[in-house]
Amino acid sequence: MVQSPATQPDRDAVAADGEEPAEQKSSCTLAQMRRFIKSRPYVPVHELRRRFEIEGIEDEVSPMSTGQGTLYVGLPELQAGYLGELVKAGEVGCELLLDPTSPGVIGVFPMRPVARQ
């Protein structure tokens, strides 16, 4: 079906405040992240970024609150929060890079096996 010019969205429209409209970015939900991590024995953080098409600058790091303290992970704030929730719930564990003075997460793994029927 072809839309008439009157009903097609204006891709060059400028918002009322003068800024360009933000592009839709792919991301994930907490459930999708949980399911993906639990489906594999180990997931490097860069694989989470690739799988869920998480955009961001190359060296982006966000704090991730866990029950035992704060860790730093190479994900945007929203996804780092999701991962923090999974760690707090005991559903995933983190492999840490301990070379710097602040522990950074380089990979994650499921803590409990997934029940298969």
Beta strands, then each sheet from edge to edge (+ up, - down):
strand 1: 43-44
strand 2: 62-66
strand 3: 69-73
strand 4: 92-97
strand 5: 104-110
sheet 1: 1+ 5- 3- 2+
sheet 2: 1+ 5- 4+
end
